[in-house]
Amino acid sequence: MDFVTIFVALLALGGGGYAGYWYRKKQIEEKNKDLAEKTEKMIDDAKGKSKEMLLEAKSEAYKLQDEAKKEEQRRREQLSKIEERLVQKEGSLDQKSDKVEKLKGELENKVDSVKKLREEVDEIYKLQQAQLEKVAGMSKEEAKDVLLKKVEMDAKEEIAAAIKNAEEELKKEADERAKYIIAEAIQRCAAETASESTATIVDLPSDDMKGRIIGREGRNINTFEQLTGIDVIVDDTPGSIVISGFDLVRRYIAKVALERLIEDGRIHPARIEETILKVKDEVNILIKELGEKALLECGVTGFHPNLVKILGRLKFRVSHGQNALKHSMEVCFIAGTLAAELGADVTVCKRAGLLHDIGKAVDHEIQGHHSKIGADIASKFGLSKDVIHAIAAHHGNPAPESVEANIVAAANQISNARPGANKDNLDAYIRRLDELENVCKSFDGVGKTFAVQAGTEVRIFVEPNEIDDLESVKLSHNIVRKIEHDLQHPGPVKVHIIRETRSEAIAQ
């Protein structure tokens, strides 16, 4: 019973599976059929669209082909026109080339004709020259020399007049410019016009003070002279004694110390020594203060302290009636202003102007000219080469090689030439004028010479038979150069050559 049941169950299960299989297969076939129909429909639709696109593409291709053919036709027409133009131009060039060849031939013929004419003219000229030489009795070169000499003689007066006019015009322009610049520089510097000198006379309250200064057996005066290095001259002059010495700082110390001793009244060796030492310390401080004050007033900085002390010593130095420190400050101001007007280095000019006479502070201790000593001092303290050269060249030896050096030299001359700046004794003054006249007399053709205007002008009368107008111009320049080379003159010297006309030049 159980076996039959199992068999029937299995049979039923197998039949149900088979029936399900065939049902599932039928569903799949129907689905596949639907898919095939959809696919075929899509293929048919695609074929229809592709045909339409192909037709559109062919139509567009035909249009592009037509446009390309039209463009090609247009370009061919343009090329044809260009070709026609080139052909026309080529023909025109051929015609012009023929004309050029023709003109060239004509020109060559004309050149040959000109050459023949030139040869004929040369022959005629040579024949004429030979005839002229035969008639004149002199060669061509001799006739040329005669003609040149005649032209030179005729043109001398015109040349002299032209030179004089040119010199006067240049001189006028230069003088106006120089006066303007110098006036601008001087008006900014207010300097004392009275000359200054260091006093060496000490006033006494009474003549009895002379004995107290001398002391018993001269011990006071001997002590004073040994400590100061200064000579004290006690003579018969009432109410004063004279202090003499080459070192102005020592002389100043001696003067101040003696005045204090006289004022104090206690004069003996110990008191003399104490007073002198105290005054020396005060003077050393004063010298430094004077140097610093000069730097401050001039607006110059960066100097070594020892160089400032040397600068302060110039306060006790007098040269040509001027106080050396005031003169140096004045040159500093003028040089700085001139440099500003001319576009030069103002700092170099002011430094060199302030230190140009620094050598005078120690020239009694060191041999040599103060400009050389000053340059050595500036070099020792590490100043620039431009400043050192300007200091060394401010008297023209060596010659100034820079604008700044020339400015410092000019400022020094301006300061020395102002009213009251220079004092010259009578013998030196007369000797300088004699030397100036003798230099002018040393030239041939000079008759008389007269130095006038305190040696700033010399008038020279020449022999009119020996010196003509052109030679007088040359003579004035030659005399100027000799004055500049042989003489030491404090300022410009104007040279007048007097004949029928006057020619002049200025020695700077």
C-alpha positions in Angstrom: 0.0 0.0 0.0 2.8 2.3 0.8 4.7 1.4 -2.3 1.7 2.2 -4.6 1.1 5.5 -2.9 4.7 6.5 -3.3 4.6 5.5 -7.0 1.5 7.4 -7.6 3.0 10.4 -5.9 6.1 10.2 -7.9 4.1 9.8 -11.1 2.0 12.8 -10.2 5.1 14.8 -9.4 6.7 13.9 -12.7 3.6 14.8 -14.7 3.3 18.1 -12.9 7.0 18.9 -13.7 6.6 18.0 -17.3 3.5 20.1 -17.7 5.2 23.0 -16.0 8.2 22.6 -18.3 6.0 22.8 -21.5 4.1 25.8 -20.1 7.3 27.6 -19.3 8.7 26.8 -22.7 5.6 28.1 -24.4 5.8 31.4 -22.5 9.5 31.8 -23.5 8.7 31.1 -27.1 5.9 33.7 -27.1 8.2 36.2 -25.4 11.0 35.6 -27.9 8.5 36.0 -30.7 7.5 39.4 -29.4 11.1 40.4 -29.1 11.9 39.3 -32.6 8.9 41.3 -33.9 10.2 44.5 -32.0 13.7 44.0 -33.3 12.6 43.6 -36.9 10.4 46.7 -36.5 13.4 48.7 -35.1 15.6 47.5 -37.9 13.0 48.6 -40.5 12.8 52.0 -38.8 16.6 52.4 -38.7 16.8 51.5 -42.4 14.3 54.1 -43.2 16.2 56.8 -41.2 19.6 55.8 -42.7 18.2 56.2 -46.1 17.0 59.7 -45.3 20.4 60.7 -43.7 22.2 59.3 -46.7 20.1 61.3 -49.0 20.8 64.5 -47.0 24.5 63.8 -47.0 24.6 63.3 -50.7 22.7 66.5 -51.1 25.2 68.4 -48.9 28.1 66.8 -50.8 26.7 68.0 -54.1 26.3 71.5 -52.7 30.0 71.6 -51.4 31.2 70.3 -54.7 29.4 73.0 -56.6 30.8 75.7 -54.3 34.3 74.3 -54.7 34.0 74.4 -58.5 32.8 78.0 -58.3 35.8 79.0 -56.0 38.2 77.3 -58.3 36.7 79.1 -61.3 37.0 82.4 -59.5 40.7 81.8 -58.6 41.5 80.8 -62.1 40.0 84.1 -63.3 42.2 86.0 -60.8 45.3 84.1 -61.8 44.5 85.0 -65.4 44.2 88.7 -64.6 47.5 88.6 -62.6 49.2 86.8 -65.4 48.0 89.5 -67.9 49.3 92.3 -65.6 52.7 90.6 -65.3 53.0 90.2 -69.0 52.2 93.9 -69.4 54.7 95.0 -66.8 57.4 92.8 -68.4 56.8 94.5 -71.7 57.0 97.9 -70.0 60.3 96.9 -68.3 61.7 95.8 -71.6 60.9 99.1 -73.1 62.5 101.0 -70.2 65.6 98.8 -70.4 65.9 99.7 -74.1 65.7 103.4 -73.2 68.3 103.0 -70.5 70.7 101.3 -72.8 70.1 104.1 -75.3 70.7 106.8 -72.7 73.8 105.0 -71.5 75.3 105.0 -74.9 74.5 108.7 -75.3 76.1 109.5 -71.9 79.2 107.6 -72.8 79.5 109.6 -75.9 79.1 112.9 -73.9 81.7 111.8 -71.4 84.1 111.1 -74.2 83.4 114.6 -75.6 83.9 116.2 -72.2 87.2 114.4 -71.7 88.4 115.6 -75.0 87.3 119.2 -74.2 89.1 118.9 -70.8 92.3 117.8 -72.5 92.1 120.7 -74.9 91.5 123.1 -72.0 94.5 121.7 -70.1 96.6 122.2 -73.1 95.4 125.8 -73.4 96.0 126.4 -69.7 99.5 125.0 -69.9 100.2 127.2 -72.9 98.8 130.2 -71.1 100.9 129.4 -68.0 104.0 129.1 -70.0 103.3 132.4 -71.7 102.6 134.1 -68.4 105.8 132.8 -66.8 107.7 134.0 -69.8 106.1 137.5 -69.7 106.3 137.8 -65.9 109.8 136.5 -65.7 109.0 134.2 -62.7 107.7 130.7 -62.1 104.3 129.6 -60.9 105.5 129.0 -57.3 107.3 132.4 -57.2 104.1 134.1 -58.4 102.1 132.2 -55.8 104.4 133.3 -53.0 104.2 136.9 -54.1 100.4 136.7 -54.2 100.1 135.1 -50.8 102.4 137.7 -49.2 100.3 140.5 -50.8 97.1 138.9 -49.6 98.6 138.4 -46.1 99.7 142.1 -45.9 96.2 143.2 -47.1 94.4 141.0 -44.6 96.5 141.7 -41.5 94.3 144.5 -40.4 91.1 142.6 -41.0 92.5 139.5 -39.2 93.6 141.7 -36.2 90.2 143.4 -36.1 88.4 140.0 -36.3 90.6 138.6 -33.5 90.0 141.7 -31.4 86.2 141.6 -31.9 86.1 137.9 -31.1 88.2 138.3 -28.0 86.1 141.3 -26.8 82.9 139.4 -27.3 84.2 136.3 -25.5 85.7 138.4 -22.8 82.4 140.3 -22.3 80.4 137.1 -22.0 83.0 135.5 -19.6 83.3 138.6 -17.5 79.5 139.0 -17.1 79.2 135.3 -16.1 82.2 135.4 -13.8 81.0 138.7 -12.2 77.6 137.2 -11.6 78.9 134.0 -10.0 81.5 135.8 -7.9 79.0 138.4 -6.8 76.6 135.6 -5.8 79.4 133.9 -3.8 80.7 137.1 -2.1 77.3 138.6 -1.1 76.6 135.4 0.9 79.8 135.7 2.9 80.0 138.7 5.4 83.7 139.1 6.3 85.5 141.8 8.2 87.3 144.2 5.9 89.7 145.5 8.5 93.0 143.6 8.6 94.0 141.8 11.8 97.4 141.2 13.5 98.4 139.5 16.6 99.4 141.9 19.3 102.9 141.6 20.9 102.8 144.6 23.2 101.7 144.3 26.8 100.6 147.5 28.5 101.9 148.1 32.1 100.1 150.0 34.8 103.3 151.8 35.7 107.0 151.7 34.8 107.7 150.2 38.3 106.2 147.0 37.0 109.2 146.5 34.7 111.5 145.9 37.6 109.2 143.4 39.2 108.9 141.5 35.9 112.7 141.4 35.6 113.1 140.3 39.2 116.2 140.1 41.3 119.2 139.4 39.0 116.7 138.8 36.2 115.3 135.5 37.7 111.7 136.3 36.9 112.2 137.2 33.3 114.6 134.3 32.8 112.1 131.8 34.2 109.3 133.3 32.1 111.3 133.1 28.9 112.5 129.5 29.6 108.9 128.3 30.3 107.3 130.1 27.3 110.1 130.0 24.7 109.4 133.7 24.1 111.7 136.7 24.4 110.5 139.5 26.6 112.0 142.9 25.6 112.1 145.5 28.3 113.3 148.8 26.8 112.9 152.5 27.5 109.4 152.6 26.0 107.1 154.0 28.8 104.1 151.9 29.9 104.7 148.8 27.8 107.0 145.8 27.1 107.4 143.8 23.9 106.9 140.1 23.5 108.8 138.5 20.6 108.6 135.0 19.2 108.1 133.1 16.0 105.4 130.7 17.4 102.2 132.6 17.6 100.6 130.1 20.1 103.5 130.5 22.4 103.4 134.2 22.0 99.7 134.2 22.9 100.3 132.1 25.9 103.1 134.4 27.1 100.9 137.5 26.5 97.9 136.1 28.5 100.2 134.8 31.3 102.1 138.1 31.6 98.8 140.1 31.7 97.5 137.8 34.5 100.7 138.1 36.4 100.6 141.9 36.1 97.0 141.9 37.2 97.7 139.6 40.2 100.8 141.4 41.2 102.5 138.4 42.6 105.5 137.8 40.3 108.0 135.1 41.3 109.3 131.9 39.6 106.7 129.6 41.3 103.8 131.8 40.5 105.1 132.3 36.9 105.3 128.6 36.4 101.8 128.0 37.8 100.2 130.7 35.7 101.9 129.6 32.5 100.8 125.9 33.0 97.3 127.0 33.7 97.2 129.3 30.6 98.6 126.5 28.4 95.8 124.2 29.4 93.2 126.9 28.8 94.8 127.7 25.4 94.7 124.0 24.4 91.0 123.9 25.2 90.5 127.2 23.4 92.2 125.9 20.3 89.9 122.8 20.2 86.8 125.0 20.7 87.9 127.4 18.0 88.3 124.5 15.5 84.9 123.0 16.5 83.3 126.4 16.2 84.8 126.9 12.7 83.5 123.5 11.6 80.0 124.3 13.0 79.8 127.7 11.2 81.0 126.3 7.9 78.8 123.2 8.1 81.7 120.8 7.7 81.8 117.5 9.7 83.8 114.3 9.9 87.2 115.7 10.8 89.6 113.9 13.2 89.8 115.6 16.6 93.6 116.2 16.2 92.9 117.8 12.8 90.3 120.1 14.5 93.0 121.2 17.0 95.4 122.0 14.2 92.7 124.0 12.5 92.1 125.9 15.7 95.7 126.9 15.8 95.1 129.1 12.7 93.4 131.5 15.0 96.8 132.6 16.2 98.3 132.8 12.7 98.3 136.0 10.7 99.2 136.1 6.9 99.2 139.2 4.8 97.3 141.1 7.5 94.5 138.4 7.7 93.7 136.1 10.5 94.3 132.7 9.0 91.3 131.0 10.5 88.9 133.7 9.4 90.5 133.7 6.0 90.1 129.9 5.8 86.4 130.1 6.8 85.8 132.8 4.2 87.4 130.7 1.5 85.2 127.8 2.6 82.1 129.9 2.2 83.1 131.3 -1.2 84.3 128.0 -2.6 81.1 126.2 -1.5 78.9 128.9 -3.1 81.0 128.9 -6.4 80.7 125.1 -6.5 77.0 125.2 -6.1 76.7 127.8 -8.9 78.9 125.8 -11.2 77.6 122.3 -10.4 80.8 121.0 -8.8 81.2 118.9 -5.6 80.2 121.4 -2.8 81.5 119.1 0.0 85.0 118.7 -1.6 85.2 122.5 -2.2 84.1 123.4 1.4 86.5 120.9 3.0 89.5 121.9 0.8 88.6 125.6 1.3 88.6 125.3 5.1 91.8 123.3 5.2 93.7 125.0 2.3 96.0 127.0 4.7 96.2 124.3 7.4 99.9 124.0 6.7 100.4 127.5 8.1 99.5 126.2 11.6 102.8 124.2 11.6 104.9 125.8 8.9 107.3 127.2 11.5 108.0 123.6 12.7 108.1 121.8 9.3 110.1 122.9 6.3 108.4 123.4 3.0 105.6 125.5 1.4 102.4 125.6 3.4 100.3 124.1 0.6 102.6 121.0 0.5 102.5 120.7 4.3 98.7 121.1 4.3 98.4 118.3 1.7 100.5 116.0 3.8 98.4 116.7 6.9 95.2 116.0 5.0 96.7 112.8 3.6 97.7 111.7 7.1 94.2 112.2 8.4 92.7 110.2 5.6 90.9 112.9 3.6 89.9 112.2 0.0 92.3 112.6 -3.0 90.2 115.4 -4.4 90.5 117.4 -1.2 94.2 116.7 -0.9 94.8 117.8 -4.5 92.8 121.0 -4.1 94.8 121.9 -0.9 98.1 121.2 -2.7 97.2 123.1 -5.9 95.5 126.3 -4.4 98.6 128.3 -5.3 99.0 126.8 -8.7 102.0 124.5 -8.0 101.1 121.8 -8.9 98.6 123.0 -11.5 94.9 122.4 -10.6 93.6 119.3 -12.4 90.0 119.3 -11.3 87.1 121.8 -11.2 87.1 121.7 -7.4 90.8 122.6 -7.2 90.3 125.6 -9.6 87.3 126.7 -7.5 89.3 126.6 -4.2 92.2 128.5 -5.9 89.8 131.1 -7.2 88.1 131.5 -3.8 91.5 132.0 -2.2 92.3 134.8 -4.6 88.9 136.4 -4.0 89.5 136.4 -0.3 93.0 137.8 -0.6 91.9 140.5 -3.0 89.0 141.9 -1.0 89.5 145.4 0.6 91.8 145.3 3.6 92.8 141.7 3.2 96.4 142.2 2.0 99.0 144.4 3.5 102.2 144.8 1.6 105.2 146.7 2.9 106.6 149.5 0.7 109.8 147.7 -0.4 108.0 144.5 -1.4 105.4 146.6 -3.2 108.0 148.6 -5.2 110.0 145.4 -6.0 106.9 143.7 -7.3 106.1 146.6 -9.6 109.7 146.7 -10.9 109.7 143.0 -11.7 106.4 143.4 -13.6 107.7 146.2 -15.7 111.0 144.4 -16.4 109.2 141.3 -17.6 107.3 143.4 -20.1 110.5 145.3 -21.2 112.2 141.9 -22.0 110.2 141.6 -25.3 111.4 143.0 -28.6 109.6 146.1 -29.9 108.6 147.3 -26.5 109.3 151.0 -25.9 107.9 152.0 -22.4 106.1 150.1 -19.7 104.1 151.5 -16.8 102.7 149.4 -13.9 99.5 151.1 -12.6 96.6 150.4 -10.4 98.8 148.8 -7.6 100.2 146.3 -10.1 96.9 145.0 -11.4 97.4 146.7 -14.7 100.4 147.3 -17.0 100.5 149.6 -20.0 103.0 148.9 -22.7 103.9 151.3 -25.5 105.3 149.5 -28.5 107.4 150.8 -31.4 104.9 151.2 -34.3 107.6 150.5 -36.9 108.4 147.1 -35.4 105.1 145.9 -34.1 101.9 145.9 -36.2 98.4 145.3 -35.1 98.5 141.5 -35.5 101.9 141.3 -33.7 100.5 143.4 -30.8 97.8 140.8 -30.2 100.4 138.1 -30.2 102.6 140.2 -27.9 99.9 140.7 -25.3 99.3 136.9 -25.1 103.1 136.2 -24.9 103.5 138.8 -22.0 100.5 137.3 -20.2 102.0 133.8 -20.3 105.4 135.1 -19.1 103.8 136.9 -16.2 101.9 133.8 -15.2 105.1 131.7 -15.4 107.7 134.0 -13.9 105.9 136.2 -11.4 103.8 135.7 -8.2 101.0 138.2 -8.5 98.2 138.5 -5.9 95.4 138.8 -8.5 94.6 139.3 -12.2 97.0 141.5 -14.2 95.5 143.3 -17.2 98.0 143.9 -20.0 97.4 146.8 -22.4 99.4 147.0 -25.7 99.3 150.6 -26.9 100.0 151.4 -30.6 97.6 152.9 -33.0 95.0 150.4 -31.6 95.0 148.7 -28.2 95.0 144.9 -27.6 94.6 143.5 -24.1 94.6 140.2 -22.3 94.2 139.2 -18.6 96.6 136.9 -16.7 94.6 134.8 -14.3 
